[in-house]
Amino acid sequence: MAAVHASLAQLYAMQGEFERARKLYNGARALLQDLGGGVLSASTSLDSAQVEILAGDYLAAERELRRDYEALSAMGEKYLRSTIGGLLARALVFQGRHDEAEQLTREVEAIASEDDTDAQAVWRGARARALASRAELTAALTLAEEAVALRRRTDSPVLQAEALSDLAEVLRLSDRFVDARAALEEALTLVEAKGDVVSTKRVRAEIEALAESNLQPAG
């Protein structure tokens, strides 16, 4: 039941029903804690943080993820912690804390299993954004393209769109506006097909912002 509620929380968040989503993920965590806590209880941020990221509350996402990251670290757990750490780096990037985010991706890279697609993709996307913010564009582009390739192996259109948005941001900062738009338009197709209303609105806004920035005179 807890797992179902946590998954439902993300679905409601995709529709913009954030308070309902929060009640569900808080209830899921409380139920797991009542059942004894442990690794499952300390990994609910995999869902709750996505709710907060969709809501645009990156500080709340950070709080969710950091709590679980520290709890799993204390347990010596690595598999779930690597994905949670990657998401935490992502939440930091969205707050503009690029150096902190990059350092965390180094920790995640060290513990992530080679065959863990989620962890390997998410730390790459977060580091790509962090490096691109410092104009380290060649390295950023390599990582962003690797993240997209990893996500294409999965059947999750939302996660594929997430990686494409990361790639688009790197391409935008590289002044490759046509390629950035192509990546965003593919991301838009994916989230629209999923019925993710919130992400659809966000990606459309990114496309509009990209078009405006492309029209700005150089210098």
N, C-alpha and C positions, 0 to 999 in steps of 0.2 A: 504493500500500500504506500509506503514512504517513497519508494522509487517512482511509482505512478504519479504521486502528487508533485514530486520534483520535476518530472518531465512535463507535466501539465503546466507547471509554473512558467516554463519557457514558452509554451504554446500561447498562454494568455498574454505574456509579455510581447510576443510577436504581434498581437492585436492591439497593443497599447493599454491593456488592462493590468497596470503595474501593481496596484494595491491588491488585487485579487491574486496576482502571481506571488507577491510577497507573503501573503497569508499562507499560501500553499507551501512555499519552500521553508518558511519558519515552522509550519506544522510538521513537515517531513523531518526536519532536523530534530525537533522535540521528540517525535516518535522514536527515532533512532537512538537518541540519548536515553530515553526511557528503557530501551531494549538493551542498554549496556554500552552505548557509544562505540568506541573502537574506530577502525579504519573507515567504515561506511559513514558513520556520523561525522568524521573529520574530512569527508570529501563532498559534502553537500554543496560546497561552493562551486563545483563544476556546473551546477544548475543555477544557483542563486546569483553568482557573479554574472552569468550571461543575462539574467533578468535585469540586473543593474546596469550592465553595459548597454543593453537595449534602451533602458530608461535614460541613458546619458549621465548616470550618477557614478562616475568613475571612482570617486572616493569611497562610496559604499561598496563597490565591487572590490576595491583594494582591501577594505576591512574584512569582507567575507573570505577572500582568498588568502590573506596573510594569516588569519586565524587558523585555517586548515593547513596551510604550508608549515607553520610552526608546530602544530600538533603532530602532523605526519613526520616531520623532522625528528621530533622527540621520540617517536615510535621506531625510527629507523626505516620507515617505509619510503620507497623510491619511485615505484611505478606511477601511482596516482599523483604523487608529489611533483613529479616532473611536468605533468600537464598543468597542474594547478600553478606551479611556478611560472610556466610560460604565460598563462593567462594573467598572472599577477604582473609580469613584465609588461604585458599589453595594457593593463589598466594604468600602469605608471607612464607608459608612453603617451597615452591619451591625456594625461595630466601635464605633459611637457617635461617629465622627469627622465630625460633620455639617458643620462649617464647611469643613473640608478637602475634603469630598466636593462641596459646593456650588461651591466655587471651581473644582474640576476640571470640573464640568459646564459651567461658563462657557467653559472652554477647548474642550471638546468641541463645544458649540453653535457656536462660531466656525468650526470646521473641518469640521463634518459637512455632507454634501451634503443638499440639501432632499429628494431622492428616496431617501435611505438610511433605510429604515424601521427597521432594527435600531438604528442610532445615535440616530435621532431619538426612538425610544421609550425606549431604555434611559437616556439622560441625563434625560429627563423623569421617569421613575420614581424615579431616584436623587435628583433635586432635590426632587421632591414629598415624599419621606420626610424629607429634610433640613429643608425648610421647615416641615413639619408638626411636627417635633420642637421647633421654636421657636414653635409656635402661629400660624404664618403660614398659616392654614388655607384661606383663600380662594384664594390663589395656588397652594397645594399641590394643592387639589382640581382646579383647572383643568388643571394639568400631569398629574395622575394620570388624569383622564378623557381627555385627549389621548393619553396613552400607551396606554390601553385601545383607543381608536379606531384607533390605528395598528396595534396588534397584531391587531386583528380583520381587518385586510386580509391577514394572512398565514395560512398553513395549519399553523402550529405551535401545538398545544394547550398545550404546556409554556410557551411564551413568552406566550401569552394569559393563562394562569393566573398567571404571574409578575406581569404588569401588574395583574391583578385583585387580587392580594395586596397590591400597593402601594396600590391604590385603597382596599382595605379598611382598611389601616392609617391612611390619612388620614381616612377616615370614622369609624373608631374614636376617633381623637383629637378628632374633631368631635362626639363623643357621638351619632353617628348609627348606633346599634348594629344596627338592623334592616337598613339599607342595607349596612352592613359585612358582616353575616352573608350577605346575598344575594350579594354579590361573592365571598365565600369559598366559598359553596356551589357557585357556578358554576365557580370555580377547581377545587374538589374533583372535580366531574364531569369536567372536562377531564383532570386528571392521572390519575384512575382509568381513564378510557378509553384513555389512552396507556400504561397499565401502569407508571407511574412510582411505584414502591412508596414510595420515600423521600419524595417530595413529597406523596404522599397522606397519609402519616403526619404530616408537618409541617402540612399544611393542616387536617387533623382536629384537631390540637392547637391551632391558632390559633382554630378555631371553638369549641372547649371553653373556651379562655382568654377569648374574647370573651363567652361566655355567663356565665362567672364574674364578669368585670368589670362586666357589666351588672346583676348582682345586688347589687353592692357599694353601700352607702348613700352618697349624695352627701356631700362634705366629709370 
